[in-house]
Amino acid sequence: MIPLLINTPEAMLKIRVVITKDASAKALELLKTTGALHIEEPRELDAADRAKITEKRNLIRKISANISDILSHVKGEHRILIPEDIKAQPLDTILHQTGKLREKCARLREDLSKLETDISNMEGMGRYLDALAHEINLPLKDLNYSGDYLFTKVWVFPTETCKTFLEKTREHILEHITVASGDETAVYTIGRTDRQGKVETLAKNLGVFPLEIPDEEIILQEFIVKKDDIIRQKRKQIDKLGKEIETITTEKLEEIARYREMITREDETLSAVERTCETRYVSLIEGWVPRKKADRIISQVQESLDNVFIDSSKPGPSDEPPTKLQNPRAIKPFEVIVNLFSLPRYGGWDPTPCVAYFFAFFFGLMLCDVVYAAGLLILARFVLDKLVDDPSTEAVNLFRNVLYISGIVALIFGILSGTYLGDLLNIYFGIELQKLALAKWVQSQLSDPISFIVISLVIGLVHVNTAHILSLIRGIRERNKGLVVSKAGLFITELFGIPYVFKALLHVELIPLSSSIYSLMAYPMIIGLALIVVAGFMQMGGLGGIFWIFELTGLLGDIMSYSRLAGVGLATFYLASAFNLLADWISAGLSGFVPGIIGTTLGLIIGIILFVIFHLLNLFLSSLAAFIHSLRLCFVEFLLKFYEGGGRKYTPLHIRPERHVIVGTKS
């Protein structure tokens, strides 16, 4: 969902702090300073908690094995200084880092061992291949070959055993070459592949295995010549790998030492907690924190307290985390409006963004006067604090910002339409509204009742259908087929039915189309109505046959309800104009009733006083009406169609900042 229209509450993690009872007060004070933990009613330490402790100790064992393996590659003795204020890290992170380093060292060690084995094999078989080189000169791979028809092997026997082997394999070997090497004899054999298994079995029974000869193209005699160079190259590779392992472990030695110290401390803490769990001398603090702050809080608790076990986990299916809204600064004040309806449920939708746009727009359109808007801003700044018990609360500040934003929108509409205390400037100075208006089209539309009503109904059509679109999306997410079919039918009926009805009944063409196309619009309109009826049966069973009609009448009633935008807006203007005339008439009447300068002065003073009183009254009435009707349109015509609240407010444990308080009573 687009965050600019619908937001979601901030993700939460469940935090469980297990600590000895004598340290519980200190733990609570520490958690107060973090100001982020929403405390829940604690439960007894159960098997699940102990299982998590065991799980953490198993992680520590794995990390310890990784560290021991890494340190086994370190040569010499190194002294590492461990700082006292060492910062703890999550065990998963330490396991990942040490495991990655261990795997890297293991791969290098494996390559090194393979090279050492190759050198050992080459040195071991070298003297036998030296003797064979005087008799044959074949590629190395031909000395250890197995094909479809023939196989070759080189065997090394004690001299007496060699004779036994040759006698027993006489029927299976086609050709053989024997060379003596001290007390041993090397035998190069060629045989049929189908007899290879029998030959190898006979050799195995005699305790002999073939030489592991490299599968290379190099000629035997050439290999003998280059063997020493090959061994030297492999030893250089071994030295290089050894230095690389040493460099890696030395560079990470300080980090590994810190890791070892961390897990040692953590293991001691868990061991202490396990012991206290058995004797029931522990306290359990449980609650919710925003995911963004979880790592900081866990780290702070672990660094500040001894013998503490702290665990975090995502919300489970049965959990009901509190709701912490996360809206941009410009939209956040309107959270107080949504909360008047119902706080969003955790994991659900937060409609604050769309409520903010529409509420401020409706309010500004209904107030729509530069002076009234400025007066509202002044009252919000200087008077609101005196009307509440505690002006420092977040709710009061949010409400004040709602009035600021809505008043600014009203100020903009007033400037665009050229409205200053109604038509005050026109009455007293003869300046027409058209000349004052920054946007003449806006002034002409808002000053004409019919145009204003039409604009209000169009706004209502957009606002209501936005709610129905969000309801459709919710139905798709929840796989509510009845709701999806109902909203699809409603949109089809609106799209084709509204132009058709206006053309057929009122002879008004909303879209410039031919009469034949308008006639065809009746068919999709009927399909849309059929879908609404079907959805009624899907959602309410037999009652759906009756209540489907309210889907259409409700839509019509909802849209007509937006005519209140024009009603309140025009009432604000006309009341201001009426008060201007009334104040002027009273002032003129008094001036005529009492002759001379006294009558003129008296009429002017009383006229000004009445003028101020009348417009303050209109400011109060218009602002109150704009606020109430904006609430009504956002709540009844909008939120009820898709929004489900029922969330719990996120109230973290925190230290209240110092503030001034008033005691006693005014004299």
N, C-alpha and C positions, 0 to 999 in steps of 0.2 A: 504494500500500500504506500502511496506517495506521502512522505512525512509532511508536506505542505498542506495536505487536506486532512489526513487522519494520521495521528501519531500513535505510538505504543508506550506504555510505562517502561521505566528503566528496569533492566534485568537485575535480579537479586540472587544472592547466594545465602544459603543457610550456614550460620557460623555456630559451632558448639565449642565452648571453652570449658575444659575440665581442669580444676585446680584444687589444691588442698584448702580446707575450710578456713584456716587461719589467714590465707592470702586472698580470700574472696572479696573482702572489702576493698583491698588495694586494686584488685582486678576491675571492680565496678568503677572506681574512681578513674582508672586509666581509660576504660571504655567511654566514660563520660567525656573525657578530653578529646577523644576521636570524633564524637558527635555524629556517629553514623550507624550505630547498632540499634535496630528496632527489637527491643526485648520481648520475648515470648514467655509464656508460663513454663518454667523448667520442669523437666521430667527426671526420673531417677536414671542413673547410669545403667544402661541395659546391655544385653549381649551384643547388640549391634555396635555400640560404642567400644566395647572391649575388642570386638573383631577388627574395628578400624585401627585400634592401637596395635594389635597383632600384625595387621597389614603393613603399618608403618615400620614396625620392627623388621619385618621381612624385607622391605625396601632397603632398610639400613644394612642388612646382611648382604644384599646384592651389591650395594655401593661399596661396602667394605671389601668384598671379593674383587671388584674392579680396581679399587685403589691398591690392594696388595699385589695384584698382577702387574699394575703399572710400575709400582715402586720396585718390583723385582728386576726391572731393566735398568735401574739407577745404579751407577757405579760410584763407589766412594761414599764418604759421609758428608752430609750437607746440613747446616744449621739454619733453620727457618724461623723467623720471628713472627709469632701469631699475635695480632692486636687484640686487646681485651674487648673492644667494642665491635667484635666481628659481627657482620650483618648476616643473619640467617637467610637461607634460600630454600625454596620448596624442594622436597626430597625428589620429586619427579624430575626437576631440572638437573639436580646433581647426578641422578642416575643416568640421565640422557648424556650429560657432558662426559662423565667418567666412562660410560659404556662406549661412546664414540672414540675416545682416546684409546681405550683398551683394544678395541677392534682394529684401530690403525696400527698400534704396536704389534698386535697379533699377526696382521697381514705381513708386516715387514719381517717379523720373526719367522714366519712360515717360509717366506722367500729365502731368508738367510739359512734356515735349516735345509731347504732343498738344495741350495748351493753346496753346503757342507756335505750332504749325502752324495751329490754328484762327484765332488772331489774324492770322497772316500771310495766310491765305486771305481772311478778312473784309476786311482792309485792301486786299488786292489786287483783290478783286472788287467792293469798295464803289463805286468810281467808275463801273463798268459798270452796276451795279444802280441807281445814282442816275439814270443816263440812261434806263434802261428804265422806271423808276417813273413817268416823265411820260407813257408810252404805255400801260402795262398796270398793273393793280393786282390781282395774284393772290397766293395763298399761296405761300411759298417752295417747298414740296414740289411744286407744280404746274409749277415752272420746270425741274424735273429729274425727269420722270415716265416710267414705262414700264409700260403695261398690256397687256391682251389685244389691243386694236385700235389704240391711239394711243400715241405717245411724244412727249416734249418735251425740248428741250435748249437751252442758251444757249451760243453760241460767240463767240469774240473773234478777229477777223482784222485783219491790215493791210488798209487800205481796198481796195487793188488786188486782193488775194487774195480778199476777200469777194465781189467780182463774179464771179470764176472759180468759187467754191464755189456760188453761187446758180445760175449757168448750168448747172453739171454736176448739180445736185441738183433741178433744176426738176421732173422727172418723179416724184421721190420725196417732195417736201415739199408738204403741203397748204396751209400758211400760214406766213408768216414776218413778223417785225417787226424792222427794223434801226434802230439809233440810233448816232450818231457820238459818239466820245469821243476827242478829239485826233486823232492819226494812225491810230486804230484804230476798228473798227466792231464793235458787239455785235449779234448776230443771235439772236433768239428764234425757234425753229423748231417746227412741229407737223407730224408725219408719221405714216404708217401703221407699225404695229409690224413688219410683215413686211418693210418697207424700211429698218428702223433700221440693220441691219448694213452695208448699202451706203452709207448716209449717213456713218456713222462711219468707214468705210474711206476714202471720198473726203476727209473732213476730215483723217484721219491722213496721207494722202499729201501733203496740203498743209502738213503740220507743225503741225496745230491739234488741240487737245483741248478737250472741253467744260469749262465752269466747274464746280468742286465746290461746289454750293449746298447748305446744310444742309437736311435733310429735316424741316422744322418747319411748323406750322400758321400761323405768324405771317404777316400780309399784308405784301407787299413794301414799301409805303410806310411801314407801321408799323415794319418792320425798319430802314429807312433812318433813321427818327427815333431808334430805340433802339440803333442799331448802336454808337455811341460808348460808351453805358452798358454794353452787353454786353462790349465790349472791355476797359473798365475793370474790370468784375467778373472777367473772366478773368485780367487782370494781377494783381489782388489774390490770386486763387487760385494764380498762379505764385509770387508772393512768399511766400505761406503754405507752399507745398510746398518752396520753397527753404530757408526757415527750419527746416522740419521735418527735411529732410535734414541740414542743418548741425547741428541739435540732436542728432540720432541719432549722427552721426559724432563729434561733440565729446564726448558722454557716453561713448562706447566707445573714445575715442582712446587712453587709457592701456592699456586691455586689448588693443587691436589692436597697439600698440607692443610690449607684452610678447610677444604671439604672434609678431610678426616676429622678435624677438630669439631666442625659443625655436627657431623653425624654422631661423634662421641658424646657431645653435649645432649643431642636429641635422644640418643639411646638411654643416657642416664635419666633424663626427664621422664621418658616413657616408662622406664623401669620403676621410677619412684611413683608415678601415677598408678601403675598396675598394683603396686604394693598397697597404696592408700585405697584403691578401689576395693580391695579385698577386705579392708577394715572399715569401709564406709566413711572415711574421713575426707571426703571430697565434696566439692560444690560444682554444680553444673550451671553454666550461663549459656542460654540459647537464644538466638535471634536471627534477624535478617540484616544484611548490609548490601548496598549497591555493588554490583560486580566490579565497577571501576575502582572502588576503594578497598576491596577485599584484601588484596596483596599488601597494601600499606598497613592496614589494621593488624593483619596476622603478623607481619614483621615487627610492628611496634609492640605487640603483646609478647611475642617470643623474646624480644630483646630486653623488655622491662621486667618480666616476671620469671622466677625460677620454678621448676617442677610444674610446668603448665603443658597441657595437651590441647591443641586447637585444631579443629577440623572444619573444612568447608565443603559444601556439596550443592549441586543444583537442586531446584525444587522437584520433589517427587510428585507422582500423580495425585496423591492425597493431600499434598501441602497447599496452603492458601497464603502465599506471601502477601505482605502489604503492598500498596500501590504508591510508587514515587514517580510523579509525572516529570517528564523531561521535554520541555518546550523551549523554543528560542525566547530570548528576553522580551522581544516585542509582543509575543503571543502569550507569555506566561501569565500576565494579569488576568486573562479571561478564564484561567483555571478556576477562579472563584465563582464564575458564572456556571461552569459545568458542575462544580461541587454542589451548587444549590439544587441541581437536578439529582445527581448521584455520582459518586466517585467511580471512575472506571475500575473494572476488575483487573487484577494482575493477569497479564498475557492477552487482555482484550484490547479493544480500540479506545483511544483517547480522542474525542472529537473536538478538543480545544481549538486546533487551528481553524477548522471551518466555522465553528461557533464565533471565533474572534472576528473573522472577516465579515460575516453576515450581521452579527450583533452591532458592530461599530457602524456598518453601512446603514442598517435600518435606523439606528439612533440618530445618526447625522442627517439622514433624509427627513426624519420627522421633526427634528429641532430646527435645523436649516436657517439659522439667523446668526449673523456675525456678533452682535452685541450679546445675545443670549448665550452663545457658545463661549464668548470671553467671560461672561458672568459666571458660567458653570465652572470654568477653569479656575477662576478666582475663589469661588466657594469651595472647590475641591482642595485648593491649596491652603486656605486660611481658616475655613469654617468647619470642615469635616472633623478635624481633630477634637473640636469642642463638643461634638455630638456623640462621641463614643467614650467608653470607659477607659480603654487602653489603646491609644493611637499608635503605639509602637509595634503592635502585632502584625504578623505577615499578612493576615486577611485584610486588615484595614489598608495597608500599603498597596496590596493588589487591587482592592476596590477603588482606591484613589487613582491608580494608574488606568483602570478601566474608564473612569470618568475623564481622565486626561485624553486618552486616545479617542474616545467617543466624542468628546467636546471638540477636539481638533478636526475630526471628520465633519462635524456640524459646522465648524468655522469655515472649512473649505467649501462645503455646499452653500453656505451663506455668501461667501465671496463670489462664487460662480454665478449665483442667482441674483446678487445685488440686494440682498435682504438685510436691512438694518432697522431693528425694532419694527418689523412690518414695513409699511410705506411711510415711515416717519419723515424721511428726507423729501419725499414727494409732497406731503401735506404742508410742511413748514417752509420748504425751500424751493418747491416746484421741480425737483430733480426726478425724472422718471426712472423707474427700475431698470428699463432697458439700457439706460446710459450708465448705471452703476454696475450692472452685471458684467462679470468678466467673461462669461459664456452666455451669449444671448439665447442660444437654443435651450440651455438648461433653464433659464429664467422663463422663457415662453412655455415650456412644458410643465414646469412646476406651478406656474401661476394659473394655468387653465385646469379647472377641476376634472374635465373629461380626460384630458391628456394625462394628468397626474394619476387618475384611476387606472387608465390603460397601462401606464408604465408600472404601477404597483402590481397589477395582475401578471404582467410579463415577468417581473421579478419573482413573484410567487410561483409561477410555472417553473422557473429555473431552480429556485430553492427547493421546492417540493420534489422535483424530479432528481435533484442531486441526492436527496434522502432516499428515494426509491432505487437509484443506481447503487448506493452504498448498501441498501438492503439486499439487492440482487447479488452483489459481491459476497456479502455475508452468507447468503443462501448457498452460493457455489462452494464457499470454503467449508461450510458445515454439511454440505451434501443434502440440503433440505430441498427435495425435488418439488414439493408443493409450492414453496416460496419462490423458487426459480421460475416455475411455470407461470405463477401469478404475476410476477413482475414483468416477464417477457410479454405476456398477454396485454398488460397495462401499457407498456411502451408501444406495442404495435397498434393498439386502439388509439392512443394519443397521436401517434405519428400520422395515421391515415384518417382517424375519426374526426379530429378537430377541424381540419380543412374541409372535410366532407360535410359536417354538420353546419358550419358557417355558410358554405355554398348552398346547401339544400334548403336550410330554414331561413337564413338571414340574407341570402343572395350576396354574400361578401366573399370575394376571392382573396384568401390569405396568400396564395401562391399563384402567380400568373400562368395558369395552365388551361388547356382546352376543356370543354364540358365533358368530353368523352373520358378523359383521364380522371376527372373528378368522379364520374360515375363508377369507374373501375376501383376507386378507393374504398367503395362499400365492401368489397370482398375481403381484403385484408383486415378491415375493421371488424367484420363478422368473425373472422378467424381469431383475432385478438380477444373478442368477447367470449368466444368458445373456450379459449385457453383460461380465461379468468374463471369461467364456470367450472371447468375441469379442476382447476387448482382449488376452488372452494370445496369440492367433494374430497380432494386429496387431503386437505388440511382439517376439515371439520366434519367429514362424513356426510350424512343426510342433511345436516344443517347448512352445508355449503350450498345447497340448492336455493336457499333463501338469502344467505348473507353475502353472496357474491356481489349483489347489487350495491352493497355499501362500499365496495372497492371503488366504484365509479362515482357514487354520490359523495363519498369521502374525499376523493380527488377534487371534485368540483367545489365542495365546501372549503377544503384547505386553500385552494387558489383564491376563492372569493374572500377568504379571511384577510388576504394581503391588501385589500382595499383600505384597511385601517392605516396603512402607510400614508395614503393620500388624505384620509380623514384627519389624522393627528397633525400631519404637515400643514394642511390648509387651515385647520383650527388654530394652530400656532400663529400663522400669518394673520388670519382675520381677527383673532382676539387682540393681537398687537395693534392692528389698524383701528379696531373699535376703541381700544383704550386711548390711542392717540387722539381720536376724535372726541371722546368723552372728556378727556383732560382739557382739550382745547375749548370745548363748549362751556365747561364749568368755569374755566379761567375767563373766557369772554363774557359769560353771564354775570360774574361778579364784578368785572370791570364796568359793565353797563349799569349794574344795580347801584353801585357806589360811585358817584361821579368824582372826577378829578384824579390827581396823582395817587391818592390813597386807594381808590378803587382799582386803579391799574396795578399798583404794587401788591395789593391784597390778592387780586385775581392771579397775578404771576406767581406769587408764593404758594398759594393753595393749588394752583394748576401744576406746579413742579412737584409738590408733595404727592398729589394724587397720581401724577404721571409716574413717579418712582414706585409708589405702592402698587399701582396697577401692573406695571411691567415686572416687578419682583414677584407678584402673584402669578403672572403668566409664565415667568421663567420657572417657577416652582412646579406649576401644573404641567407645563409642556415637557420639562425634563422628566418629571415623574411618569407622565403618560408615555413618553418615548422609551424610557427604561422598561416599564411594565410590558408594553406591547412588543418590544424587541425580545424580551424574555419569553413572552407567550409564543411568538412566531418560532423562536429557536427551540423551545421545549415541545410544544404541542404539534406544530406542523412539521418539525424536522427530526428531533432526536427520538421521538416515540416510534419512528418508522424503522430504525435500524440499531439503535443504541441500547445496550444492556449494561447497567452499572452494577452496583452491589459490591464495590471494592472496599478494602480496609485501608485507612489512612496510614501512611508511613510516618511514625512518630519516633524518631531516634532518641536514645538516651544521650543527653548532653547537658553541659553546664550552661545555665542561662547567663547571658551577658549582664553586666551591671547596668542598671537603669534607674531613673528617678521614679519614686513612688510618692503618692500623696496620702497622708494620714490625717485623721481628724475631719472636721467639717468647716465649711466656710461660715464666718460670722456675719 
